[in-house]
């Protein structure tokens, strides 16, 4: 030991140690430089490939442009209050619906979930009456099995009386919906894309749910003209987020269209719409093409993932912010060595080229997940392709014995492993909204045919061209929707559903079961 220390602190020993350290630093610098060059080169190549297809990779390019207030649906005092974080949710509307909604239990228990049901106006009327008489409390629950026509007609005036407190807000929305554009005051943060606040989405859905109950009550009361106005406002609210690039905005839009269609269904089931109203509803619903509209949010989410890698590289995010469930499974003899601090240490020490490789692999796996799963020109969605691509994605990002996170770090799949799996079924969610719109269009055309001929047609082709320009095709089969006239006044209309198998009009466990059964439109007999 004495001899070793003498050598270490001798001039010769110090010189040799310095030479070794210098070589080590040089080798590490060369490796980092080479890795950075390779990563940057690979990303620039991938970026050019994406842009050559006419697609955008910068998130800034997806931000909706500003709109003058006088032309902006979202520039009204009520909508601006949605973004005031000092206002509680229940205080925004300040109406009887806000106090009654939690007391009507039939919204959660609707009977058989595989078929449509009329809204329980009896319970709504009772809840509104309790609110108006100040006799309600949070423990009161209203539930009725009386959904026959006579019971709903008797309850309708009470429901409409309850909505008088909502009318000032609804009138403001109705007046604003005449404006040609919509741009909500969302702050699109390019330094924190996952921290963008979207309070308007829940407000839009809440307004749509109010209007749905109101429209059904108007129909039961014989005021179909006012019901059309309510349905139209729901669709205007849905379309107010059409230009937003976020997937959640797309899904909320589709959900609100379905909320409107539930009211349309009630009017059709009891033949309450006039010829002119049916034409209006049919024309409005024919505008929807959720397959075509899917690309903007998909490309926007891809751009957000690309930006996430860039923010990680610049230290704006940390790997621990994205770890999610990647560190839940044990590594190396049951010990998880990838805690938050270890992840952040890896992130700080990693070459910049690794983050470029993350961007390349994220785009490659993202595009691979959705390529061939939908066809805009043919208006098709392919569930089997989605399922096959999901399995390929899992094989790509799953680890072996070393674990998922280690595999993701070594192969530069961290961002892909965290972000892409949550989006796997997204095209199916869009198909749900489109098939609902298609079936509603066909149902309106069939009702118009019945009004003119006294009965429903034997075949859908009889609707062309008097009732409809062309028969829309099922997104899953590419063929016309299945149709059967079961009697003079009833029919069965359905899509074969996401299982891509004709089950003869038998639904699955729910109205739009993604695993079994058909997606059916029919009326109670």
For each residue, the residues with C-beta under 8 A, 3 or more apart:
1: 4 5
2: 5 6
3: 6 7
4: 1 7 8
5: 1 2 8 9
6: 2 3 9 10
7: 3 4 10 12 13
8: 4 5 13 14 17
9: 5 6 13 14
10: 6 7 13 14
11: 14 15
12: 7 15 16
13: 7 8 9 10 16 17
14: 8 9 10 11 17 18
15: 11 12 18 19
16: 12 13 19 20
17: 8 13 14 20 21
18: 14 15 21 22
19: 15 16 22 23
20: 16 17 23 24
21: 17 18 24 25
22: 18 19 25 26
23: 19 20 26 27
24: 20 21 27 28
25: 21 22 28 29
26: 22 23 29 30
27: 23 24 30 31
28: 24 25 31 32
29: 25 26 32 33
30: 26 27 33 34
31: 27 28 34 35 351
32: 28 29 35 36 351 353
33: 29 30 36 37
34: 30 31 37 38
35: 31 32 38 39 351 353 354
36: 32 33 39 40 351 352 353 356
37: 33 34 40 41 353
38: 34 35 41 42 353 357
39: 35 36 42 43 351 352 353 354 355 356 357 360
40: 36 37 43 44 352 353 356
41: 37 38 44 45
42: 38 39 45 46 356 357 360
43: 39 40 46 47 356 357 359 360
44: 40 41 47 48
45: 41 42 48 49
46: 42 43 49 50 359 360 363 364
47: 43 44 50 51 57
48: 44 45 51 52
49: 45 46 52 53
50: 46 47 53 55 57 363
51: 47 48 54 55 56 57
52: 48 49
53: 49 50
54: 51
55: 50 51 299
56: 51 61 62 299 303
57: 47 50 51 302 303 306 363
58: 61 303
59: 62 63 188 190 193 300 303 304 306 307
60: 63 190
61: 56 58 303
62: 56 59 245 296 299 300 303
63: 59 60 188 245
64: 67 183 243 244
65: 183
66: 183
67: 64 71 72 75 181 182 183
68: 71 72
69: 72 75
70: 75 179
71: 67 68 179 180 181
72: 67 68 69 75 179 181 182 183
73: 76 79 176 177 179 181 182 236 240
74: 79 80 176 182 183 184 185 200 240
75: 67 69 70 72 79 80 176 183
76: 73 79 80 172 173 176
77: 80 81 172
78: 81 82 92 169 172 173
79: 73 74 75 76 82 173 176 184 200 203
80: 74 75 76 77 83 84 185
81: 77 78 84 87 92
82: 78 79 92 199 200 203
83: 80 184 185 197 199 200
84: 80 81 87
85: 199
86:
87: 81 84 91 92
88: 91 92
89: 92 202
90: 93 94 98 99
91: 87 88 94
92: 78 81 82 87 88 89 203
93: 90 97 98 166 169 206 210
94: 90 91 98 165
95: 98 99 163 165 166 169
96: 99 100 128 131 132 162 163 165 166
97: 93 100 101 162 163 165 166 210 213
98: 90 93 94 95 101
99: 90 95 96 102 103 131 136
100: 96 97 103 104 124 127 128 130 131 136 162
101: 97 98 104 107 127
102: 99 138
103: 99 100 127 130 136 138 140 141 142
104: 100 101 107 120 123 124 127 141 142 143
105: 108 109 123 141 142 143
106: 109 110 120 123 142 143 144
107: 101 104 110 120
108: 105
109: 105 106 143
110: 106 107 113 117
111: 115 117
112: 115 117
113: 110 509 510 511
114: 507 508 509 510 511 513 517 520
115: 111 112 507 511 520 522
116: 262 265 269 511
117: 110 111 112 147
118: 121 147 152 216 266 269
119: 124 147 152 212 213 216 217 262 266
120: 104 106 107 123 124 143 144 147
121: 118 124 125 147 151 152 155 156 159 213 216 217 220
122: 125 126 144 146 147 151 152 154 155
123: 104 105 106 120 126 127 142 143 144
124: 100 104 119 120 121 127 128 142 155 158 159 162 213 217
125: 121 122 128 129 155 156 157 158 159 162
126: 122 123 129 130 142 144 158
127: 100 101 103 104 123 124 130 131 136 140 142 162
128: 96 100 124 125 131 132 158 159 161 162
129: 125 126 132 133 158 162
130: 100 103 126 127 133 135 136 140 142
131: 96 99 100 127 128 134 136 162
132: 96 128 129 161 162
133: 129 130 136
134: 131
135: 130 140
136: 99 100 103 127 130 131 133 140
137: 140
138: 102 103
139:
140: 103 127 130 135 136 137
141: 103 104 105
142: 103 104 105 106 123 124 126 127 130
143: 104 105 106 109 120 123
144: 106 120 122 123 126 147 151
145:
146: 122 151 152
147: 117 118 119 120 121 122 144 151 152
148: 151 152
149: 152 153 220 270
150: 153 154
151: 121 122 144 146 147 148 154 155
152: 118 119 121 122 146 147 148 149 155 156 216 220
153: 149 150 156 220 221 222
154: 122 150 151 157
155: 121 122 124 125 151 152 158 159 217 220
156: 121 125 152 153 159 160 217 218 220 221
157: 125 154 160 161 221
158: 124 125 126 128 129 155 161 162
159: 121 124 125 128 155 156 162 163 213 214 217
160: 156 157 163 164 214 217 218 221
161: 128 132 157 158 164
162: 96 97 100 124 125 127 128 129 131 132 158 159 165
163: 95 96 97 159 160 166 167 170 210 213 214 217
164: 160 161 167
165: 94 95 96 97 162
166: 93 95 96 97 163 169 170 210 214
167: 163 164 170 171
168: 171 172
169: 78 93 95 166 172 173 207
170: 163 166 167 173 174 207 210 211 214 233
171: 167 168 174 175
172: 76 77 78 168 169 175 176
173: 76 78 79 169 170 176 177 207 233 236 237
174: 170 171 177 229 233
175: 171 172 178
176: 73 74 75 76 79 172 173 179
177: 73 173 174 232 233 236 237 240
178: 175
179: 70 71 72 73 176 182
180: 71
181: 67 71 72 73
182: 67 72 73 74 179 239 240 241 242 243
183: 64 65 66 67 72 74 75 243
184: 74 79 83 200 240 241 244
185: 74 80 83
186: 196 197 198 200 244
187: 196 197
188: 59 63 193 196
189: 192 193 195 196
190: 59 60 193 307
191: 311 316
192: 189 195 196 311 316
193: 59 188 189 190 196 304 307 308
194: 304 308
195: 189 192
196: 186 187 188 189 192 193 246
197: 83 186 187
198: 186 201 246 248 249
199: 82 83 85 202 203
200: 74 79 82 83 184 186 203 204 241
201: 198 204 205 241 248 249 252
202: 89 199 205 206
203: 79 82 92 199 200 206 207
204: 200 201 207 208 237 238 240 241 252 256
205: 201 202 208 209 252 255 256 259
206: 93 202 203 209 210
207: 169 170 173 203 204 210 211 234 237
208: 204 205 211 212 234 237 238 256 259 260
209: 205 206 212 213 259
210: 93 97 163 166 170 206 207 213 214
211: 170 207 208 214 215 230 231 233 234 237 259 260 263
212: 119 208 209 215 216 230 234 259 260 262 263
213: 97 119 121 124 159 163 209 210 216 217
214: 159 160 163 166 170 210 211 217 218 230
215: 211 212 218 219 226 227 230 231 234 263
216: 118 119 121 152 212 213 219 220 227 262 263 266
217: 119 121 124 155 156 159 160 163 213 214 220 221
218: 156 160 214 215 221 223 224 226 227 230
219: 215 216 222 223 224 227 263 266 267 270 272
220: 121 149 152 153 155 156 216 217
221: 153 156 157 160 217 218
222: 153 219 272
223: 218 219 226 227
224: 218 219 227 228 267 272 273 274 277
225: 228 229 277
226: 215 218 223 229 230
227: 215 216 218 219 223 224 230 231 263 267 272
228: 224 225 231 232 273 277 280 281
229: 174 225 226 232 233
230: 211 212 214 215 218 226 227 233 234 263
231: 211 215 227 228 234 235 260 263 264 281
232: 177 228 229 235 236 280 284
233: 170 173 174 177 211 229 230 236 237
234: 207 208 211 212 215 230 231 237 238 256 257 259 260 263
235: 231 232 238 239 256 257 260 284 285
236: 73 173 177 232 233 239 240
237: 173 177 204 207 208 211 233 234 240 256
238: 204 208 234 235 241 242 252 253 254 256 257 260
239: 182 235 236 242 253
240: 73 74 177 182 184 204 236 237
241: 182 184 200 201 204 238 244 249 250 252 253
242: 182 238 239 253 293
243: 64 182 183
244: 64 184 186 241 249 250 297
245: 62 63 249 296 297 299 300 301 303
246: 196 198 249 250 297 300 301
247: 250 251 297 298 300 301 423 426
248: 198 201 251 252
249: 198 201 241 244 245 246 252 253 297
250: 241 244 246 247 253 254 290 293 294 297 430
251: 247 248 254 255 429
252: 201 204 205 238 241 248 249 255 256
253: 238 239 241 242 249 250 256 257 433
254: 238 250 251 257 258 290 429 430 432 433 434
255: 205 251 252 258 259 433
256: 204 205 208 234 235 237 238 252 253 259 260
257: 234 235 238 253 254 260 261 285 288 433 436 437
258: 254 255 261 262 432 433 436
259: 205 208 209 211 212 234 255 256 262 263
260: 208 211 212 231 234 235 238 256 257 263 264
261: 257 258 264 265 285 436 437 440
262: 116 119 212 216 258 259 265 266
263: 211 212 215 216 219 227 230 231 234 259 260 266 267
264: 231 260 261 267 268 273 281 285 440 443 444
265: 116 261 262 268 269 440 443 521 523
266: 118 119 216 219 262 263 269 270 272
267: 219 224 227 263 264 270 272 273
268: 264 265 271 272 273 443 444 447 523
269: 116 118 265 266 523 524
270: 149 219 266 267
271: 268 447 450
272: 219 222 224 227 266 267 268
273: 224 228 264 267 268 277 278 281 444 447
274: 224 277 278
275: 278 279 448 451
276: 279 280
277: 224 225 228 273 274 280 281
278: 273 274 275 281 282 444 445 447 448 451
279: 275 276 282 283 444 448
280: 228 232 276 277 283 284
281: 228 231 264 273 277 278 284 285 440 444
282: 278 279 285 286 441 444 445 448 468
283: 279 280 286 287
284: 232 235 280 281 287
285: 235 257 261 264 281 282 288 437 440 441 444
286: 282 283 437 441
287: 283 284
288: 257 285 433 434 437
289: 292 293 379 434
290: 250 254 293 294 430 431 433 434 437
291: 294 374 375 376 379 380 381 430 431 434 475
292: 289 295 376 379
293: 242 250 289 290 296 297 430
294: 250 290 291 297 298 374 376 426 427 430
295: 292 298 299 376
296: 62 245 293 299 300
297: 244 245 246 247 249 250 293 294 300 301
298: 247 294 295 301 302 370 426
299: 55 56 62 245 295 296 302 303
300: 59 62 245 246 247 296 297 303 304
301: 245 246 247 297 298 304 305 419 423
302: 57 298 299 305 306 362 363 366 367
303: 56 57 58 59 61 62 245 299 300 306 307
304: 59 193 194 300 301 307 308
305: 301 302 308 309 362 363 366 415 416 419 420
306: 57 59 302 303 309 310 359 362 363
307: 59 190 193 303 304 310 311
308: 193 194 304 305 311 312 317 322 415 419
309: 305 306 312 313 355 356 358 359 362 415
310: 306 307 313 314 355 359
311: 191 192 307 308 314 316 317
312: 308 309 315 316 317 318 319 322 347 355 358 415
313: 309 310 352 355 356
314: 310 311
315: 312 318 348
316: 191 192 311 312
317: 308 311 312 321 322
318: 312 315 321 343 344 347
319: 312 322 323 343 344 346 347 414
320: 323 340 341 343 344
321: 317 318
322: 308 312 317 319 414 415 418
323: 319 320 326 327 338 340 343 405 418
324: 418
325: 328
326: 323 338 404 405 408 414 417 418
327: 323 336 338 339 343 405
328: 325
329: 336 403 404
330: 334 335 336 403
331: 335 336 337 338 402 403 405 406
332: 335 337 402 403
333:
334: 330
335: 330 331 332
336: 327 329 330 331 339
337: 331 332 342
338: 323 326 327 331 342 343 403 405 406
339: 327 336 342 343
340: 320 323 343 344
341: 320 344 345
342: 337 338 339 345 346
343: 318 319 320 323 327 338 339 340 346 347 405
344: 318 319 320 340 341 347 348
345: 341 342 348 349
346: 319 342 343 349 350 409
347: 312 318 319 343 344 350
348: 315 344 345
349: 345 346
350: 346 347 354 355
351: 31 32 35 36 39 354
352: 36 39 40 313 355 356
353: 32 35 36 37 38 39 40 356 357
354: 35 39 350 351 357 358 412
355: 39 309 310 312 313 350 352 358 359
356: 36 39 40 42 43 309 313 352 353 359 360
357: 38 39 42 43 353 354 360 361 412
358: 309 312 354 355 361 362 412 413 414 415 416
359: 43 46 306 309 310 355 356 362 363 415
360: 39 42 43 46 356 357 363 364 412
361: 357 358 364 365 411 412 413 415 416
362: 302 305 306 309 358 359 365 366 415 416 419 420
363: 46 50 57 302 305 306 359 360 366 367
364: 46 360 361 367 368
365: 361 362 368 369 393 396 397 413 416 420
366: 302 305 362 363 369 370 416 420
367: 302 363 364 370 371
368: 364 365 371 389 392 393
369: 365 366 373 389 390 393 420 423 424
370: 298 366 367 373 374 389 426 427
371: 367 368 389
372: 382 385 389
373: 369 370 381 382 385 386 389 427
374: 291 294 370 380 381 382 427 430
375: 291 378 379 380 382
376: 291 292 294 295 379
377:
378: 375 478
379: 289 291 292 375 376 434 473 475
380: 291 374 375 475 476 478
381: 291 373 374 386 427 428 430 431 475 476
382: 372 373 374 375 385 386
383: 386 387 428 476 498 499 500 514
384: 387 388 500
385: 372 373 382 388 389
386: 373 381 382 383 389 390 424 425 427 428
387: 383 384 390 391
388: 384 385 391 392
389: 368 369 370 371 372 373 385 386 392 393 424
390: 369 386 387 393 394 421 424
391: 387 388 394 395
392: 368 388 389 395 396
393: 365 368 369 389 390 396 397 416 420 421 424
394: 390 391 397 398 421
395: 391 392 398
396: 365 392 393 413 416
397: 365 393 394 404 407 408 413 416 417 420 421
398: 394 395 404 407
399: 402 403 404 405 406 407 408
400: 407
401:
402: 331 332 399 406 407
403: 329 330 331 332 338 399 406 407
404: 326 329 397 398 399 407 408 417
405: 323 326 327 331 338 343 399 408 409 414
406: 331 338 399 402 403 409 410
407: 397 398 399 400 402 403 404 410 411 413
408: 326 397 399 404 405 411 412 413 414 416 417
409: 346 405 406 412 414
410: 406 407
411: 361 407 408
412: 354 357 358 360 361 408 409
413: 358 361 365 396 397 407 408 416 417
414: 319 322 326 358 405 408 409 417 418
415: 305 308 309 312 322 358 359 361 362 418 419
416: 305 358 361 362 365 366 393 396 397 408 413 419 420
417: 326 397 404 408 413 414 420 421
418: 322 323 324 326 414 415
419: 301 305 308 362 415 416 422 423
420: 305 362 365 366 369 393 397 416 417 423 424
421: 390 393 394 397 417 424
422: 419
423: 247 301 369 419 420 426
424: 369 386 389 390 393 420 421
425: 386 428 429 514
426: 247 294 298 370 423 429 430
427: 294 370 373 374 381 386 430 431
428: 381 383 386 425 431 432 498 514
429: 251 254 425 426 432 433
430: 250 254 290 291 293 294 374 381 426 427 433 434
431: 290 291 381 427 428 434 435 475 476 498
432: 254 258 428 429 435 436 512 519
433: 253 254 255 257 258 288 290 429 430 436 437
434: 254 288 289 290 291 379 430 431 437 438 475
435: 431 432 438 439 474 475 495 512 519
436: 257 258 261 432 433 439 440 512
437: 257 261 285 286 288 290 433 434 440 441
438: 434 435 441 442 472 474 475 481 495
439: 435 436 442 443 481 493 494 495 519 521
440: 261 264 265 281 285 436 437 443 444 521
441: 282 285 286 437 438 444 445 468 472
442: 438 439 445 446 460 463 468 471 472 481 483 493 521
443: 264 265 268 439 440 446 447 493 521
444: 264 268 273 278 279 281 282 285 440 441 447 448
445: 278 282 441 442 448 449 463 467 468
446: 442 443 449 450 456 457 463 467 491 493
447: 268 271 273 278 443 444 450 451
448: 275 278 279 282 444 445 451 452 467
449: 445 446 452 453 456 457 462 463 466 467
450: 271 446 447 453 454 455 456 489
451: 275 278 447 448
452: 448 449 466
453: 449 450 457
454: 450 488
455: 450 485 488 489
456: 446 449 450 485 488 489 490 491
457: 446 449 453 460 462 463 485
458: 462 485
459: 462 483
460: 442 457 463 471 480 481 483
461: 464 471
462: 449 457 458 459
463: 442 445 446 449 457 460 466 467 468 471
464: 461 467 468 469 470 471
465: 468 469
466: 449 452 463
467: 445 446 448 449 463 464
468: 282 441 442 445 463 464 465 471
469: 464 465
470: 464
471: 442 460 461 463 464 468 480 481
472: 438 441 442 480 481
473: 379 477 478 479 480 481
474: 435 438 477 478 479 480 481 482 495 496
475: 291 379 380 381 431 434 435 438 495
476: 380 381 383 431 495 496 497 498 500
477: 473 474 495 496 500
478: 378 380 473 474
479: 473 474
480: 460 471 472 473 474 483
481: 438 439 442 460 471 472 473 474 493 494 495
482: 474 492 493 494 495 496 502 505 518
483: 442 459 460 480 491 492 493
484: 491 492 505
485: 455 456 457 458 488 490 491
486: 490 491 492
487: 490 525
488: 454 455 456 485
489: 450 455 456
490: 456 485 486 487 522 523 525
491: 446 456 483 484 485 486 522
492: 482 483 484 486 505 520 522
493: 439 442 443 446 481 482 483 520 521 522
494: 439 481 482 497 505 518 519 520 521 522
495: 435 438 439 474 475 476 477 481 482 518 519
496: 474 476 477 482 499 500 501 502 503 518 519
497: 476 494 500 501 503 508 512 513 514 516 517 518 519
498: 383 428 431 476 513 514 515
499: 383 496 503 514 515 516 517
500: 383 384 476 477 496 497
501: 496 497
502: 482 496 518
503: 496 497 499 506 516 517 518
504: 518
505: 482 484 492 494 518 520 522
506: 503 517 518 520
507: 114 115 510 511 513 517 518 519 520
508: 114 497 513 515 516 517 518
509: 113 114 513 516 517
510: 113 114 507 513
511: 113 114 115 116 507 519 520
512: 432 435 436 497 519
513: 114 497 498 507 508 509 510 516 517 519
514: 383 425 428 497 498 499
515: 498 499 508
516: 497 499 503 508 509 513
517: 114 497 499 503 506 507 508 509 513
518: 482 494 495 496 497 502 503 504 505 506 507 508
519: 432 435 439 494 495 496 497 507 511 512 513
520: 114 115 492 493 494 505 506 507 511
521: 265 439 440 442 443 493 494
522: 115 490 491 492 493 494 505
523: 265 268 269 490
524: 269
525: 487 490
